[in-house]
Amino acid sequence: MWFTVLGPAQVTTDGTVVAVGGPRVRALLALLVLDAGRVVSTDRLIDGLYGEQPPEGAANALQAQVSRLRRALGSELVELRPGGYRLAVEPDDVDVHRFTRLAREGREALDAGDHAKATEVLESALGLWRGVALADVEAPFAVGQRVRLEELHLSATEDSAEARLALGEAAALVPELRQLVTANPLRERPAALLMRALNASGRQAEALTVFEDARRTLAHELGADPSPELADAHLAVLRAEPVRARPVPNPLTSFLGREAELLRVGELLARARLVTLTGPGGAGKTRLAVEAGVQHGGETCFVDFSPLRDGSEVPHAVLDALGLRESGLFGSPGQTDAVERAIAALTTHSLLLIVDNCEHVVDDAAAFLQRLLTACPGVRVLATSREALGVTGEALCPLPPLAPEPAAALFAERAAAVVPDAVLDEVVVRRICTALDGLPLAIELAAARLRTIPLAQLESRLDDRFRVLSRGSRTAAPRHQTLRAVVEWSWDLLDPAEQELLRRLSVFAGGATVESAVVCGVSEVDDLLAGLVEKSLLEAEDGRFRLLETIRAYGAERLAEAGERERFSRAHAEHFRSLARTADPHLRRAEQLTWLARLTAEHANLHAALRWAVDADVRLALELIGALSCYWWLRGVLSEVAPQAARLLDRLDTVPDGLAEEYALAVLIAGPSTVENHFQYVEEIMRALPGTPRQPYLLVAWALFSGPPDEPPPAAAVRIRDSDDPWVRALAHFSMSYLDLFGGRLAGAEREFRTALEFFRSAGDRWGTAQVLDGLATLTEFAGERERSLALTDEAIALVAELGAREELTELWCRRADRLRHSDPAVARADYERSAELARRVGVPATLALAHLGFAELARLRGDLAEARRWAEQALGECGAGWQSTGARSRVLTALGRIAEATGDLAGSRAWHRQAIELTLDRRFRHDLVVAVAGAAPLALAEGDPPRAARLLGIAEGLRGAPLAGDPEVDLLRARLAAEEVDRGRRMSYPEVRAYLRGSPSA
């Protein structure tokens, strides 16, 4: 016999279900089955069947039910024992006991790493499950038992998924795990397993969404944070997230008529590094370039230049498409030239770069691509333009009109998409395609009109429309005229309300949503947008409606003709000012990722609004700068808007009332050369700031420009410590923490860091939290707590990765490697490589220099001095200018001094160390001075002057405010020095330190 409770409570023999009786008897059977082979007391049976308050005569009723069950199964199976009853069967004849055994064995195999066995055993266990446990049992005991059995089932299911995941079944597991997560939203292990499966399938973005959903659910439902298992899965996804360039758009239609040109493009790209597709607008250049990108075997990046209004924006557009942020959260506005950043990112990269619509920025595009191709041997470029770029080595691929046969085939396919049952006259179709000069865009627009216009009428209207154009000037491009005629013809087919909306939509540079389209001031905007999409004049994707650029340009002309350009450009700018103002405070709170994504989707519109306001309304332009500065900073595009800020300052005669802070932001964003001209006034504004500025980002921008202040603390930092805004108070304490850290007051620094951390976390700001965690990691490293320091660094890395701040990731990975350099050089090297690769992709030379310095230090520590010198010299050449690079440069100089000392070149070593110390004697660089002075101490010992070596080591520890713990080289040095001399150095005042170092031969 076979007994089951993992479903209905049943008994079968030879596949036939045994009738055991009514509900009470089945409940009794289930109770005995759950303890098969063991005596179940009478009291326990009564409690299970009737609860804590059984009815009168419950014992007699139980005896009656036992009798019925014995008649059904046989008295030898249901035994009467002293005090109770026993079901005399082997546990393996009962599904729940066999399930429990198999689940246990599967778990043991999983723990032992035998994933194949675990999968086999657990699948056998799960095969015993037949739905809801005790499905037909209604008794008090059943409720608790169902919960217990469902928990066993869930655990076995999770174990099976984990084993299969280890065997490489990630993709197949994703649908099953999604169902498991949906059914158990508060259970964290399925979410962690789903994240691991998605991550292993290369779907990191989806994995991060799973984590965010789980985190939000736990916080809302339980007020709890994610478990370590879920947090570890999250961190693994963040570390594995690839840095990807923007791929070519997914083609929405079949590729027709350009097969020969596609083959030609492939041949040209095989031998030339720049191939340009030339032809008139509407010739299909973009579609051919997209198809070539799809066919390309390697990595591709697609850049559309059509939204650009100025050639200076070309490098920024390429950076954005490469996924590179233009200035770091820890860097300064306009710090690195955009062209150099792109070159730095692509120097060692193999990539097909597709640049679309170059004609209106052809000179700047040509200059940029010339520099890029010269410096980046692994890059090839496929460009589209109405004229050649004129770059050396360029190969041209002109696109002629479509031949009659492919043109007719294109018309027929596009017509079938709108009128599936249409019967087309092939002769008429060919005549229409000929009248349209074989231009694919014109053909597709014409075919789309068959929904409302019969084929014969379509032909007659085309003839009427193009008669004059066919006899136009020889000096004008006839295909350009033809495309314009097609657009005008499409325009004439619209009713007045559609025309009104279409021309007003031309003010949107990045497409419009239904909500933002209300700017156009038309009624029933939803229906009108849908109608324009159907007529192929708008593209709809993810709730956003975009105009083809040719149609947008035509709409802009019509807008000007209607005398509406000023009105709707202003309405557009004011709408996005309102959006930016609404978003700004959210960018410093827990919801910052949501609002950052929302503003990023509107990036082109925000830029267009600023560009118009700079020319038309300086007050509105300043208000936009104030509302958008935090977004530009987090997004990493400050250098993109710097030219607009500079233009605005050129137009300002006086600062408008109430906008002093916005003016200061414009000055700081415009760049260093502009700041110099306005420095005195901006400094006055900063001195007069109230307790909480209206524009909180101004505090960050000023700090990034001015650098670490001399002590005492700046007045602004003191005033804002009592702000009502948690983020502003956090920033004040964060500033104070670094003043204490630079001053060697470690206890004070820790107090300020922890206060800042509390406020940043209460605000929900990931950037601020990551900054403070990085500072605390430095403090814990000073205390010799390496494991704690690494944990804090990993937490900071995870937060910064959520923001997509890749520049900061490069710095954090580098600092993580520094902390592992002596204890685990293999892991340190891997982290340096990760940092260097990210720095290369993002285009941050200074951080790349620090990573290469790490390679130099690893080589020195293992005794390979030639390699160490090569890496250090390369790093020195990569250090940038400005105060932000002082620390990196001094550290490289110190490393070169240590390498020279190790080779016996004591004079050269002395020169390197002197430069490093002189570079950092300014009090603002006290933390870097510690490294420089400590690095010079071994040289003094090598020159036979132990007292000076001891004094230098003591000075370094006095400046730091803590012993130099955890460095084996320092420990060996200390053992050879007099403790009293080290202590004497520790007690020296800063003026005494400066005087000593300036007089010390090692300095």
N, C-alpha and C positions, 0 to 999 in steps of 0.2 A: 504494500500500500504506500501511497505518496500523499503526504499531508502538507497543505499550503495555507499560509495566512498573508503572504505578500500579494494581496489581491483579495478576492472573496475567501472566506474560511471554507475549505473543501477537503474532501478525501476522495482519492481516485484509486481504482485498482484496474490494471490492464487498460488504462485510458478511459475507463467509465467512471462517471461521478457517482459516488455512493450517497444515497439520500439519508441524511442523518437526523432530519426533523426540522422543527421551527426555529425562530430567532433565538430563543433561550438555549436550545440545545447546541446551536452553532456557536453561540457565545461561550458555552461551557467547553466545547471542543477547542475553541481558540485558546482559552485559558490553559487547558491541559497541553496543547501543542507547544505553546510558548515555553513550557517547562518540561518538554518531552523527556521521559526517562527519569524524572524526579518526582517525589511525592509532593502534591499540592494540598495544603491543609484545607479542611472544611471551612474554617473561618475565612481564609483567604479567598476561596471560591465564592462564598456568599458575599463578601465585600466587593469582589470584582464584578459580580453579576448585579448586585442591588445597591451598592454604595454603602455609606456609613450608617444609614438608618434603614435596615432591611425590613420588609413587612413581616407581620405575624406568619408563622409557618414557613419561613424561608428555608429552614433545614429540611423539612419534609418535601418542599418543592425541589430542592437540590437533589434529594434522593430520587425523586421521580424523573428528573432530567437525566441523571446518571443512568438510570435503568433504560431510558429510551436510547441513550447513546450506546450502551452496551449491547442492546438488541441490534443496533445498526452496524456496529463494528465487531462485535464478538466480545464475550466477557474476558477472554484471555488478553485483550488489548487494553481494556479499561479495568485496572486492578483496584480492588478495595484494600487499602493499607491502614495500619493504625493511625488514626488522626486525619486521614484524607484519602486521596485517589492518585493513581499514577497511570500515565499513558505509556504503555510498555512498547516503545518503538526506539529504534536507533536514531540518534540525532541527524544522521545524513539522509534519513527518510523524511525529513521535515525541511521545507524550503528555507525557513528563516534561519535554522541552525547551519544548514549547508552554506547559505549566503554569508553568515557571520564568519564561518571558517575560511571561506574563499576570500572574503574581503580582508581578513587578517593576514592570510598568506600573501595576498597581493601587496598589501602595505609593507610587509616585511621584505618582499622582493624589491619593491620600490626603494625602500631605505637602503638596501644592499647594493643598489645601482643596477640590478638585473631588470632592465626596463622591458625586455621582450617577454620574460616570464610574468612580470607584473601585469602587462597588458593582457596576456592570455588568461591568467587566473581571474583578473577583475572583470573581463568581458564575460567569462562564465558566470561569475556572481551576478552581474547586472542582468544577464539573460534570465535569471529566476524571477525577476520583478514583473508583476502582471498588473500594474496600475496602483491604485491606492491601497495601502496595507489595511487588512481587516475591513474591506470595503462594505461588507454586508453585516457587520457586527455592530449592534447598538447596545452598548453596556458601559457602565462607568469606567471600567478598566481600559476600554478601547482608546479613549482620547489620549491618555498618556503614552500608551504603547504606539499609537500612530506617530506621535511626535518623535519618539525614540527611533522607530524604524525608518522614518523619513530622514532623520539625521544620519543614520547608518548608510542609507542609500545615497544621500548627497555626498558624504565623505568618500564613498567608494567611487562615485562618478568623478569626483575631483581627482582622486588618486589615479584613476584610469586616464583622465585627460593629461595629467602630469607625465605619466609614463609614455603616452603616445606622443606628447610634445617632445620628449627626450629622444624619441625615435624618428623625429623629423616630420610629423604629420601636422605641422602648424596650420597650413592653409585649410585642410579638411576639418580641423577642429573649430575654426572660427565661428561657423553658423551654430554649432552645438553649444559652444560657450556663450554666445550671445543670448541664446534662449535661457541658459542657466542663469546668467546675470539678470535678465529681465524678470525671471521667476523669483529670484532671491536678491533683491536690490541691496539689502543690508548685509549680505554675506560677502566678505572681502576676498576670500580665496578665489572664487570664480572670476572676479574682476581682475585679480593679479594674473591668473592663467590666461585670460583673454588678452590682456596687455602683452604678455610674453608671446602668445601665438601671433598677434598682429605685428609685433616687433620683428619676430623671426620671418614673417612674410613680407617685410619691407614696408609695412603700413604704419609708420611711426606716428603720423598725425592722428590716425584713428585711435591708436593706443593711448595717446595723450588725452584725447576726448573721453575715453573710457575712464581714465583716472579722474579727470575733472568732474565727470558725472558722479562717480563713486564718492569723491571727496565732498561734493555738495550734498549728496544724499545723506552721508554719515553726519555731516555737520547739522543739517536741518532736522533729521529724524532723531539722532542720538546725542547731538552736541559733542561729537567725538572727532578726533583726528584719524587719518588713515593709519592702519597698523604698520609695523616695520616691513612685513611681507609686501604689502601694497606699495609702500614708499620705496622699497628696494626695486620693485618692478618699474616704478616710475623713473627712478634714477637711471636704471639700465636703458630705458627707452631714450631718455634725454641724451645719454652718452653716445648712443648709437645713431641718433638722428643725423641723417646725411645733410651735407650742405649742398643744395641742388640749384643749378641755374634754372631760369624759367624755360620750360620745354616749348616746343612748337604747339600752337593751338590744335586741338583735335578737329580734323576736317569733318564738317557736318554734311557734306555732299560728296558724291563720287567724283573722281578725277577723270575728266574727259578732254580730249582734243589736244593735249600738250605732251603726249607720250614721247615724241621725238625730241622735244626740247628738254624733257626730264632726263633722257639718256645723255643729251649733250651736256647738261649741267654736271652730271656725274663724271663725265670724261674730263671736263674742264677743271673740276675740283681735284681730280687725281693729279693734275700737273701744275695747277696755279693756286696760290694761296688767297687770291681775291678774285671772285667771279661776280660780275654785276649783270643782273637782268635789266635790260632797258626796254622801254616802250611807253606808249601813252597811258594815261589813267584809264583803268577799266580793261587793260589788255590781259589781265590775269597774272601779273607778276607775283603778287602776294600768294595766290593759290599755288603757283608753281613752286615758289620758295618753300611753302609749308610742306608740299608733297616731297620735295627734295630732302627736307629735314626729317620727315617720317621715314624715308628710305635710307637715310644715313645710318651707318652702323654704330657710330660712337656717340658721345655726349653732344647735345646741341643746346643752344641758348637763343631765344627769339626776342628781338627788341623792335618795338614799333615806334618810329620817330614821328608818326603823323600828329600826335598831340603837341609836339614841341613848337614853340613860337620863336625860339631864339637858338642859334647854333651853339651858344655856350652851354645849352642844356644837354648836348649830345653825350658827354662823358657820364653825367648823372643818370641819364636814361639807361646806359649800359650797366652802370653799377647796380641800379635797381633791379634790372633783369637778371643779373648775376647773383642776386640775393645778398648783396653787400651793403651794410649800413655805412653811411658816409662819415659819421663822427661818433665816437664811442660815448657811452654813458659816463666814462671816466676821462674822456678827452676834452679838447677845447674846440669851439666852433671854428670851422675852416682850417683845421690844423694841417691837413694833408691835401695836396692837389688831387683832384678827382682823376685826372689822366694817369698820374703816377700810381694811384691806388689800384686802378684797373690793371695797369701793367704789372704791378707787384703781385696781384692776385692770379694773373694768367701766365706768368713767366715760365712756369714748369707745367702748364696745363695743356692737355689735348682737347680741343673743342672746335665745333663748327658754330660760328657766330652768325646768325641770320639777322641782318639789319634791314628793316622794311621802311619804305617811303622816305628816301634820302633827298629827294629833289629840292625841297625848300630849305634844307640845311646842308647843301652839297659841299660847300667849301669847308665848313667845320667838320663835317663827317669825314671828308677825305683826309684832312690833317690828322684827325684822331686815329683813323684806321691806319694811316701811314706809320705813325708812332707805335701803335699796338702791334702791327705785323712785324715791324723791325725788331721789337724787343721780345716778342713772344713767339718762338719758332713753332710751337705746337698748335697755334691758332690758325684756322682758315675762316674766311669770311665769304658769305653769300649775301650780296646786297641787291636791293631793288631800287631803281631810280628812273626818272624820265630822261636822264642824261648820264653820260659816263662820269665816274668820280675823278678820273685823271690821275690815279695813283700808279706809281711805277709797278709794273708786273701785273696790272689789272687785265683780266680776260673778260671780254664782253660777250653776252649772249642775248642778242636782240630778239624780242618776241613779235613775230609778224601777226597779222590778223589770222583768225582761225580759217582753215580751208572750208569750203562749203559743206563737205560731208560731216566732219566733226562739229561744225557749227550747228548744223541741223540736228545732229544727235544730242547736242547739249540742250537745244531749245526743246526737243521732244521730251527729254528726261525731266527737265524742270517743269514743263507743262503738265506732265503726268502727275507731278507732286501736288498740283493745285486742282487739276481736273482729271481724275484717274480714268474716266470713261471717254475722254475726248477723242474724236477721230480727226486727225490732222491731214490736211492736204500738203503733201511733201513739196510740191512746187511752190505753194504760197509760203511755206516755212522757209524755203531756200531764199525766196525773194526778200522776206523780212530780215533774215540774217545778213544778206548782202547789203540791204539798206542800212543796217547797223554796223557796217564795216567789219563784221566778224569779231566785234569786241565782246568778250564773255560777259562783262558786267551788264552791258546794254541788252544782250540776248536774255540774260536771266531776268532782268527787270521786265522785259517785254513778255516773256513766258508767264511771269507771275500775274499779268493782267488778264489772262484768259479766263480767270474766275468770273469776271464781270463783262468782258468785251469779246465778242465772237472774233474768230481768226480773220475773217475778211475785213471787218471794220478796223481791226488792229493794223492791218497792212495799209489801209487807206489813210489812217491817221498818221502813220509813220511817214508816208510819202509827203503828206501836207507839211509835216513838221520839218523835214530835212531838205526840202527843195532848195531853199536859199543857201543853206549851209554847204550843200554840195558844190555850189559855185562861189564859195568864199575866197578870201585872199590866199594867194599862194604862200605868203609869208607866215600864215598861221597854221599850226598843226591841225590837219583835217580831223584826225582821230580825237584830238582834244575838243574840237567843236562838236563832234558827234556825241561824245560823252555828255557834254553840257546840254545838247539837245535832248538826249535821253532823260536827263534829270529834269529839264523844263517840262518835257512831256509828262513825266511822272507827276510833277507838281500840278500840272493842269488837270490831271485826273482826280485830284483831291477836292473834297468839298471845302467851303470857307473855314469851317471850324478845324479841320485837319491841317489846312495850310497855316492857320494861325498858330496852332500848337507846334507844328514842325519848325517854323521859322524861330519861334521863341525857345525851342529846345536847343537851338544852335549856341546859346550862351553856356551850355553844359559841356565842359571839356572832357569830363570823365564819365559821361552817361548820367541818367537820372533814374531815381526810383519814383514810385507812385507818390510817395510823400513829398519828395523835393520838387516834383513836376508841378505842384500847386503854385510854384513861383510864376508859372506861365500864365496864370490868371484866366484859365478856361474852365468851363463847367464840363462835367462828365469825363474827366481826364482819363479814368480807367478804360472806358470804352474807346476813346480816341487813341490811346496808346496801343490797345489791342488791334485796332483797325490798321494803324500804321505798321505794326509788326506783320500783319497778314499781307500787306502790300509791299513787303520787303524794303521798306524805307527805314525801319528800325530793326535792330537786333536785340532780342530778349534773352537774358541769361541770368539765372539766380536772382530774379527780382529787379534786375537793372536793365534799362533800355538805352541802347547806344545808337547814335547816328553813324552811318558810314561817313568817313571824313569828307569825301567829295560832296555828299548831300549836306553835311553840316556847313561846309564852306558856302554852298549855294544858299542854304537857309540864312546864313549870316548876311549875305547880300540882300536878301529879301527883307530881313529885319531892319537893315539900314534904310532901305527904300520906304518902308512903312513908318519911319521915324520913331522906332521903338528900341533902338539899340541902347541908349542911355538908360531908359526906364527899366528894362529887363536885366541889363548887366548889373545895375544897382540892386535890383530885387534879388538877383542871384548872389551877389556878394553879401548882402545883409542876411540872407537865409543861412549861408554857411558861416557867417560870423555868429549867428545864434546857435548853430550846431556846435561850433567850436567852444563857445562859452559854456554851453551845457555839458560838454564832454570834459572840459579842462579839470574840474575838481575830481572827477571820477578816475582820471589818469594817475592820481596819487592815492587810490583806494584799492580795495580788494578786487573791484570790477575793472581794473585797468586793462586787462587783456581784451575784454569785450569791447571797451571803448577805443582802445588802440586799433583793433581790427576794423571798427566802424569808420574811424577817421581815415585809416589807410585805404579803405574802399573808395573814399571821396577825395583821395589825395590830389588828383588832377583838378578837380573842381575847386578845392581849397587854394591851390596854386594859381588857378585862373582868377579866382576872386581877389587874391592879393595883387596879382599883376594889374588887374583893372583898377583897383582902388589906389594903387601907387600913382597911376596916371590921372585919376579923376577925383579922388577924395582922400587927402592925406590923413584926416582924422579917422576915417573908416579903416585905412591901411594900418595905422598904428593900433587900432582896436583889434584887428585881425592878428597882428604880430603878438600882442599881449595874450590873446586867447589860444594861439597855436604854438607858442614857444615850447611848452612842455611836450606837446605831441611831436614837434620836429626833433626835439632832443631825444625822446625815447625811440622815435622812428629812425633816427640817424641821418637826417637830411638837412641839417643846419646849413651846410655849405651850399646846398641847392638854392636856398632862399636868400643867401648872403647878398647876391647881386641886386635882388629886389629891395632888400633893406638899405643897401648903399644908395640906390636910385632914390628911394624915399627920402633919405637924409639930405640928398642934394636938392630936393624940392622944398625942404622945410626952411622957412624963414625964422619962425619962432615955434616953441613947443606949445601945442594946444593945451588949454586949461584942463587940468585933471589927468593928463596923460604923460606925466614925467616918467613914470615907471616903464610905460610902453616905449617911450623914446629911448630910455637907457637900454632896454632889451634890443631895440633896433640897432643901436650903436654896437653893442656887444656881438650881435649876430652878424653884422656887416663885416667884421674882421679886424685884425690888429691894426692895420694902417688907418682904418676909419676911427678906431677907438682913440688913437693918438690925437686926432684933431678935436675930439669931443671929450677928452679924458677929464679935464677939470670939472666940467658941468656934471658928468656922470658920477664923479667922485663926490660932488656935493649932494647929488640925489641919494647916493648910498649912505652918506653920513646922516641925512635927514629922514631915512626910512622910519616909518612908524613901527610899533611893536610887531604887527603882522602886515607885511606888504600885500597889496591887492594882487600882485603877480609873484607868487612864491618862487617861480623858477628863476627870477632875477637874482635871488641869493646864490643859486648854483652857478649861473652864468658869470656873475662877478667873481666868485671864488675860482672858477676855472680860468678866468682871464688874469686875475691879480696874483694867484698862487697862495701858498701858505703864508699867513700874516705873521709879522713879528709880534712878540708879546708886549703888552697885555692883550687879552682877547679883543677883537673888534667890537665896537659899540653895538652894531647891528645884531651880532650873535648874542650879546648880553640881553638886549631888549626883547628878542623873540623867544627867550626861554619860557616866558609866561604867556605865550600865545594860546588862544582858545583852540587853534588848529593843531591836532596831534602831529600832523606831518611837519608843520613848521617847527614845533617844539622838538620833534625828533631831529630835525636838521640842525637846530641850535646845539643840542647835546652832542650830536655827531661831530660838529665843528670843534666843540670844546674837547672832545675825546682825543682828537688828533693833536690839538695844541698840547695837551698833557702828555701824549705819547712822544711828540717831538721834543718836549721838555724833559723827558726821562721820569715823569711822575706816573708810574705805572698803575698805582692803586687808584689815583684819580681818573686815569684813562679808562680803567675797567668800569668804574662807577658810571662814567658818562656813556660809555659804549652800551652798558646794560640798560640805562635809562632810554637811550636812543632806540635800542632794539625793542623795548616795550612799546614805545610810541609808534615806531614804524609798523610793528605788527598789529597794533590796535587800529592803525589807519588802513592796513592791508596792502601796503606798498612793497612789492617784491624787490624793486631796485634798492630802496633804502635798507631793507632787511638784509639783502645780500652784501651791501657795503659794510654794514655793522658786523655781520658774521665774519667777513674777511678781516676786519680790524681785531675782533676777538681771537681769531685764529692766530694773528701775529702775537698777541699777548700770551696766549697759551703756549705758543712755541717758545717765547722767552722763558716761560716757567718750566720748560723741558717736557711738557705734556704733548708729545708728538701725535699720539693717537687721537686725542681730543682736538688738536689743531687740524688734523686731516678731516675729521668728521665735520667740523665747522666749515672747512673749505668745500667739502662735498655738498653740504647743504646750500652754500652760496652758489655753487655751480648749478645746482638743480633750479634754483630760483631765477638766475640770470638766463638759463636756457629757456625757461618758459617765456621770457620776454623776447627771445630771439636775438639777444644782444651778443653777437658772435665775437665782437672785439673784446668784450669783457671776459668771455669764455677763454679766449687765448691767454689773457693775463692770469686768470685763475688757474688754468691748467699749468701754466709756467710756475706760479708760486707753489702749487701742489708738488711739482717735481722738485723745486728747491728744498722743500721740507723732507723729501725722501732721498735726496742725493747721497747722503752718507749711509743711511740704513738699508736702502733697497735700490741700488743703482739701476737694476733692470727695469723696475716699474717707473723710476724717475725718467729714464730715457724714453720710455713709451709715452709718458706725459709730455716731455719736451717735444717729441715728434708730433703729438696731437696739437700742441700749442703752435708749433711752427707751421703745420699744415693749415690750421685755421687762419693764422696770421697771413699766410701766403694767399689763401682764398679771399680773405676779407680785404687784403691790401693794407696791412698795418706794419710798416717797416720797423718801428721802434720795438714792438713786442716780438717781432721776428728776431731782432737783435738779442733780446733777453733769452729767447729759446736757444739761439746759437751759442750764447754765452754758457748756457747750461751744458751743451755738448762739450764746450771747451773745458769746463770744470770736471766733467766726468772723465774726459781724456787725461787731464792732469792728475787726477786722483789715481788712475790706474797706471800712470807713468809714461804715457804716450805724449811727450811734450811737443813733438812736431805737429801732431794733429790738434793738440790743445791750442798752439799758437795760431794755426790756420783758422780754426773756428773763432778765436777771440778777435783776430784781425778783421775777419769778415763781419763780426758783430759790431766792431767799432765803426766800420764804414756804413752800417745800417742805422746807427743812432741818429735821430733827428735833431733839429735845433729847438731852442726855447727851453723855458724852465722845466717843462714836463719831461724832457729827456735827460735832465741833469743826473738824476739817480742812475739811469741805465748807463750813461757814459762813464760815470765815476766807477761803477762796478766792473765795467769792461777794462778800464785802466788798471784797477786793482788786480784783476785776473792776469793781465799782461805782466804786471810787476811780479806776481807770484811765479809765473812761468819763467820769466827772465832769471829770477833768483834760483829756480830749480836747475837751470842750465849753467849756473855759475856766472852769469852776467850781472854782477851786483851793481855796477854803475847804471846799466840800463834799467834794472829793477828800481833803483832809487829814483830815476827820472819818472817812471810810470807812477810810482806811489806818490811822488810830490804833486803831479798833475791831479791825481784823484782826490787828494786831500784839499788842495787849493780850490778845486771845483766845488767842494761841499762845505767850506768853512762858514758860509752864510748860515745863520741860525735856522733858517727855514729848511735846510737840508740835513738837520742833525741826525736823522735816522740813517741817511746814506753815509754821513761822516763816520758813524760807528763802523760800518763795513770797511771803509777806506783805512781807518786807523788800525783796526784789528788786522787787516791784511798786511799792513806795513810792519807789524811787530816781529814776525819771523825774520824779516830782512835785517833788523837791528841785531838779532841774535846771530845771524850768519855773518855779520860784520864784526862780531866779537864784542858787542856792547849789551850784555844781559840787563843792566839796569835800565837802559833806554827801552829795550824790548818789554820789560816788566811795566815800565811807566806807560807805554803805549797801550798795552793790554788793559791796564787799570783805567786809562782815559776812556777807552772804548766801552768798558763796562759801566763807568760813571755816566757817560752820555746816554747809554741805553737805559740805565736805571735798574739793571738786573745782570747777573752773571751771563757770560756767553756759554750757555749750557747746550749739551747734546752734539757738539762738534768735536770729533776725535782729534782733529789737528790742533784745536785750541787746548784740549786736555793735555796733549803731549807737550805743547809749548809751556803751559802753566807749570807742569811738573819740573821744568828746568829753570824756573824763575823764582826770585825771592818774593815771598808773600807780602813782606812789608813794602817793597817797591810797588807791587801791584796795587796795594791798598792806598799808597800815597797818590798814585794816579787817579784812583777813584774819587779822592777827596778834593781834587782840583776844581776851582770855579771855571765857568765858561771863558771869561777873559784870560784866565791863566792858561787854559787849554789852547786858546788861539795863539797866545804869545809863545807857548812851548812848541806848538806844531810849526809855527812859522820859523822858529829857530832851530828846529830839529833837522839834521841832515837827511833823515829818511823822509821828511815831509817836503 
